[in-house]
Amino acid sequence: MDLTPLDVRYQEFPTGLRGYRKEAVRAYLARVAEVMEGLIGENEALKERLKALEEEVARLKETEGELKRAVVAAERIARELKAQAEKEAELIRKEALAAKEQVLREAAEELRRLRGEIEQARQEKALVLGQLKALLQGYLEAVARLEAERPGGEGA
């Protein structure tokens, strides 16, 4: 049975012999109705507050879900970025190794070429020295023949 403050305020009681004083009962019922009105108002305010808090909780739960999704997405992106960076680092390392190998091959080829040139220069030097010795030897022999052919021998 739902009672409203108006029900309490205007409640009628049967009277009997030597019953309650109507003014006292009316005053008491008025006070009870006022208290009920206050409690009903407070109850309504609490219901509104509860509704607002439930809406806030729902909004916070939705925000929490969005944050969780954002964290998961950020973690996934971080993993992908890390994997990409590792791939790029590996590619750079491989390129650097390939460049190093190329430089070493080119340096080895240049060393072989220079050694060949050095050997060729040694051979040419030996040839030139041999030719120069032969030429000088020929000149010495020619000078010796000329001295021997000269009349009177040595000291003219």
C-alpha positions in Angstrom: 0.0 0.0 0.0 1.5 3.3 -1.2 0.8 6.3 1.0 1.4 9.8 -0.2 1.9 12.8 2.1 -1.6 13.9 1.1 -3.1 10.6 2.2 -1.5 11.0 5.6 -2.4 14.7 5.8 -6.1 14.1 5.2 -6.5 10.7 6.7 -9.8 10.5 8.7 -10.1 8.3 11.7 -13.4 7.1 13.2 -14.1 8.7 16.5 -15.2 6.9 19.5 -16.0 7.8 23.0 -13.2 9.7 24.5 -11.1 9.4 21.3 -8.0 11.3 20.4 -8.2 15.1 20.1 -8.6 15.9 16.4 -6.3 18.9 16.4 -3.4 16.9 18.0 -4.0 14.1 15.5 -4.2 16.6 12.6 -0.9 18.3 13.8 0.9 15.0 14.1 -0.3 13.9 10.7 0.8 17.2 9.2 4.3 16.7 10.7 4.4 13.1 9.4 3.2 14.3 5.9 6.0 17.0 5.9 8.6 14.4 6.9 7.3 12.1 4.2 7.4 15.0 1.7 11.0 15.6 2.7 11.9 11.9 2.4 10.1 11.6 -0.9 12.0 14.7 -2.2 15.3 13.3 -0.9 14.4 9.9 -2.4 13.8 11.6 -5.7 17.1 13.5 -5.5 18.9 10.3 -4.6 17.3 8.5 -7.6 18.4 11.4 -9.8 21.9 11.2 -8.3 21.9 7.4 -8.7 20.8 7.7 -12.4 23.5 10.3 -13.0 26.1 8.1 -11.3 25.0 5.1 -13.3 25.3 7.1 -16.5 28.8 8.2 -15.4 29.7 4.6 -14.7 28.4 3.5 -18.1 30.4 6.4 -19.7 33.5 5.5 -17.7 33.2 1.8 -18.7 32.9 2.8 -22.3 35.9 5.1 -21.9 37.8 2.2 -20.2 36.9 -0.1 -23.1 38.2 2.6 -25.5 41.4 3.0 -23.5 41.9 -0.8 -23.4 41.5 -0.9 -27.2 43.9 2.0 -27.5 46.5 0.3 -25.3 46.1 -2.9 -27.2 46.5 -1.0 -30.5 49.5 0.9 -29.2 51.1 -2.3 -28.1 50.5 -3.8 -31.5 51.8 -0.8 -33.2 54.9 -0.8 -30.9 55.5 -4.5 -31.8 55.1 -3.7 -35.5 57.4 -0.7 -35.3 60.0 -2.8 -33.4 59.8 -5.6 -35.9 60.1 -3.1 -38.8 63.1 -1.4 -37.1 64.7 -4.8 -36.6 64.1 -5.7 -40.3 65.6 -2.3 -41.4 68.5 -2.8 -39.1 69.1 -6.2 -40.5 68.8 -4.9 -44.0 71.3 -2.1 -43.2 73.7 -4.6 -41.6 73.5 -6.8 -44.7 74.0 -3.8 -47.0 77.0 -2.8 -44.9 78.4 -6.3 -45.1 77.9 -6.4 -48.8 79.5 -3.0 -49.2 82.4 -4.1 -47.1 82.8 -7.3 -49.1 82.7 -5.2 -52.3 85.3 -2.8 -50.9 87.5 -5.8 -49.9 87.1 -7.4 -53.3 88.0 -4.1 -55.0 91.0 -3.6 -52.7 92.2 -7.1 -53.3 91.8 -6.6 -57.1 93.7 -3.3 -56.8 96.4 -5.0 -54.7 96.8 -7.7 -57.4 96.9 -5.1 -60.1 99.5 -3.1 -58.2 101.6 -6.2 -57.5 101.4 -7.0 -61.2 102.5 -3.5 -62.0 105.4 -3.7 -59.5 106.5 -7.0 -60.9 106.3 -5.6 -64.4 108.3 -2.6 -63.3 110.9 -4.9 -61.7 111.1 -6.9 -64.9 111.3 -3.7 -67.0 114.0 -2.4 -64.6 116.0 -5.6 -64.9 115.6 -5.4 -68.7 116.6 -1.8 -68.9 119.6 -2.5 -66.5 120.6 -5.4 -68.6 120.3 -3.4 -71.8 122.2 -0.5 -70.2 124.9 -2.9 -69.0 125.1 -4.5 -72.4 125.3 -1.0 -74.0 127.9 0.2 -71.5 129.8 -3.1 -72.0 129.7 -2.5 -75.8 131.0 1.0 -75.3 133.8 -0.2 -73.1 134.7 -2.8 -75.6 134.6 -0.3 -78.3 136.8 2.1 -76.3 139.1 -0.8 -75.6 139.3 -1.6 -79.3 139.9 2.0 -80.2 142.7 2.2 -77.6 144.2 -1.0 -78.9 144.1 0.3 -82.5 145.7 3.5 -81.7 149.4 3.6 -82.8 151.8 3.7 -80.0 149.7 1.9 -77.5 148.4 3.5 -74.4 149.3 6.9 -73.5 149.6 9.1 -76.4 
